[in-house]
Amino acid sequence: MAKPKGFTVVSFLGTQLDRSSGRDRWDFWRPNVAMCQHEDLLVKRLVLLTDRQFTKLYDTVVADIAHVSPETTVERADIGLKDPWDFEEVFDKLYRQTQRLAFDPEREDVLVHMTTGTHVAQICLFLLTETRHFPARLLQTGPPRSNHKEVGTWQIIDLDLSRFDRLAQRFAQERAHGQSLLKSGIATRSPSFNELITQVERVAPVSKAPMLLMGPTGAGKSQLARRIYELKQQRHQVAGPFVEVNCATIRGDGAHSALFGHKRGAFTGALQDRAGLLRSANGGLLFLDEIGELGLDEQAMLLRALEEKRFLPLGSDKEVQGDFQLIAGTNRELGSAVARGTFREDLLARINLWTFRLPGLRDRIEDLEPNVDYELERWSQQVGRRVHFSAEARQRYLDFAGSGDGHWRGNFRDLNGSITRLCTLAHAGRITEADVDGEIARLRADWQRDDVAPSPAAAANAHDDDLLAALLGEERLAAIDRFDRVQLAEVVRCCRRHRSLSAAGRELFAVTRQKRATANDADRLRKYLARFGLDHAAVMAGT
């Protein structure tokens, strides 16, 4: 069915713009009257939203509309607003009007006039139109630029126009740019890593809560933290600096001073005040890498600083303030550290709101090639000399890197070191197959040493066995359980630090001797050594 010519318009009665009286009212631009004066905008039906207290104004406007546009039918819709600036009330009243008015979009071409009413009313009209509760397009009118007796301008805004698709494309491009920034411009191919970056891009610009980056050493936690800061900085969400510290490098009073600052004279060598990293990061972003290395006291102070934005510098009796966003990094399972009592459960709960696990290089083999290209480009920019692989050398390197022989225990740090060596040794800016073969041999040798190198615990066990074998012989040592070997080795070392059994016993039994009425440490130690066929003289003979 063809639609009739002319429009149905919903508009607020302008209690300020439509207000005028006397014959000179025609010298002023009045939105609802002027709207009906446009020869190219035929208003067949006008629904004026108003309140009873404005009846006189309503009657004047209706009479003037009848004078300039006799074909326009005006209807009154009282909405009874108590507070026209109360968003909830305005939206509710207008929503009810959408149900009462019952427009027929098949027979009516409906417009919602956005020029009159409070800003709150205009926003609500937009939302109800955008959601099709008003089956309409938007109408915007404006006053004449010079001659007040002219009727001004009008424009219909269709929320379904393709230009809004272009706006959506702009937002999509902004998101894509943000994701590219977080990936350092690397065209990564790993689906799991790309999904992680998508999540980070969605969270980082809208959340000021702490973030936790987990993953093995060299997985790129520090780099991602810096990229998050740059993304927030680009979108004007941080004004302060990016401050980074590896918590494994600060301990004890040094950790307290480095993080929270100190006052002059707080300790020997404190010759001047120190702001500390938390205050330095005020208004910006603080990245605490290896946060699991912090002591329990520092953890407690950090928690308070996160929750209350206040903390106490070392040697000060006055708290200072610092407002920053925290990103924490760790290669440990902090839940296990909580169970061992080395990490505070309440701090973990505070920083665990947004947790992102970065995979190691072996779990992102499909990203090897783009990261090789990235490392080549980065080296070239730093050194100012372009280097590239020959086709055969590139394929040989990628085949090895992605094979089972490519361990990449240091993850992207290993890759960075490998490409740096290849670029440095390249002759005339070209990496050859011979260069790659030499680098592969070096990597294999490094990783093989890692395979055979004993762990600290294994090294300690071997040292204990050597110590006891010299005293007991291999055959007698083999008959002793590992549990007893560890204890016996510590007893032997303690005996050799003292000239007598009594002195050694006082160190070994320092706790339990306090609970005894009489203490005979030498006798206890003598009987313990006798269990293994040893005495003080035999133990000391090996020193």
URLINWO-V543218 format. One record per pair of residues at least 6 apart in sequence whose C-alpha atoms are under 6 Angstrom apart, sorted by the first residue. I is the first residue (numbers start at 1). GAP is how many residues later the second one is. If there is no record, write none. Layout:
((I & GAP) (I & GAP))
//
This chain:
((3 & 104) (6 & 36) (6 & 37) (6 & 38) (7 & 36) (7 & 37) (7 & 102) (7 & 103) (8 & 36) (8 & 37) (8 & 38) (8 & 101) (8 & 102) (9 & 37) (9 & 101) (9 & 102) (9 & 103) (10 & 37) (10 & 102) (10 & 103) (11 & 37) (11 & 102) (12 & 36) (12 & 37) (12 & 104) (12 & 105) (13 & 35) (13 & 36) (13 & 37) (14 & 102) (14 & 103) (17 & 13) (18 & 12) (27 & 122) (28 & 120) (33 & 32) (34 & 117) (43 & 29) (44 & 28) (45 & 27) (45 & 28) (45 & 29) (46 & 28) (47 & 27) (47 & 28) (47 & 29) (48 & 28) (48 & 29) (49 & 28) (49 & 29) (50 & 28) (51 & 27) (51 & 29) (85 & 35) (91 & 33) (110 & 26) (111 & 25) (111 & 26) (111 & 27) (111 & 28) (112 & 26) (112 & 27) (113 & 26) (114 & 8) (114 & 26) (115 & 25) (128 & 6) (137 & 21) (138 & 18) (138 & 19) (139 & 16) (139 & 17) (140 & 14) (140 & 15) (141 & 12) (141 & 13) (142 & 10) (142 & 11) (143 & 9) (144 & 6) (144 & 8) (182 & 45) (188 & 179) (189 & 177) (189 & 178) (190 & 174) (190 & 176) (205 & 27) (208 & 117) (210 & 116) (210 & 117) (210 & 141) (211 & 116) (211 & 143) (211 & 144) (212 & 115) (212 & 116) (212 & 117) (212 & 143) (213 & 116) (213 & 142) (213 & 143) (213 & 144) (214 & 115) (214 & 116) (214 & 117) (214 & 143) (214 & 144) (215 & 116) (215 & 142) (215 & 143) (216 & 115) (218 & 192) (218 & 193) (218 & 194) (218 & 195) (219 & 141) (219 & 192) (219 & 193) (238 & 46) (239 & 44) (239 & 45) (240 & 42) (240 & 43) (240 & 44) (241 & 40) (241 & 43) (242 & 42) (242 & 43) (243 & 38) (243 & 43) (244 & 42) (244 & 43) (245 & 43) (246 & 43) (246 & 44) (247 & 42) (247 & 43) (247 & 44) (247 & 46) (247 & 47) (248 & 45) (258 & 18) (259 & 17) (259 & 18) (259 & 19) (260 & 16) (260 & 18) (260 & 53) (261 & 13) (261 & 14) (261 & 15) (261 & 52) (262 & 11) (262 & 12) (262 & 51) (262 & 52) (262 & 53) (263 & 10) (263 & 52) (263 & 53) (264 & 6) (264 & 7) (264 & 8) (264 & 9) (266 & 49) (279 & 43) (281 & 43) (282 & 40) (282 & 41) (282 & 42) (283 & 40) (283 & 41) (284 & 40) (285 & 39) (285 & 40) (285 & 41) (286 & 40) (287 & 40) (287 & 41) (288 & 40) (289 & 39) (289 & 40) (290 & 39) (290 & 40) (291 & 39) (303 & 44) (305 & 6) (309 & 12) (309 & 13) (309 & 14) (310 & 10) (310 & 11) (311 & 8) (311 & 9) (312 & 7) (337 & 6) (338 & 6) (338 & 7) (360 & 51) (361 & 50) (365 & 37) (380 & 6) (387 & 42) (387 & 43) (388 & 42) (389 & 41) (389 & 42) (390 & 42) (393 & 39) (393 & 40) (464 & 25) (495 & 9) (496 & 44) (498 & 6) (501 & 21) (502 & 19) (502 & 20) (505 & 16) (505 & 17) (513 & 6) (529 & 6))
//
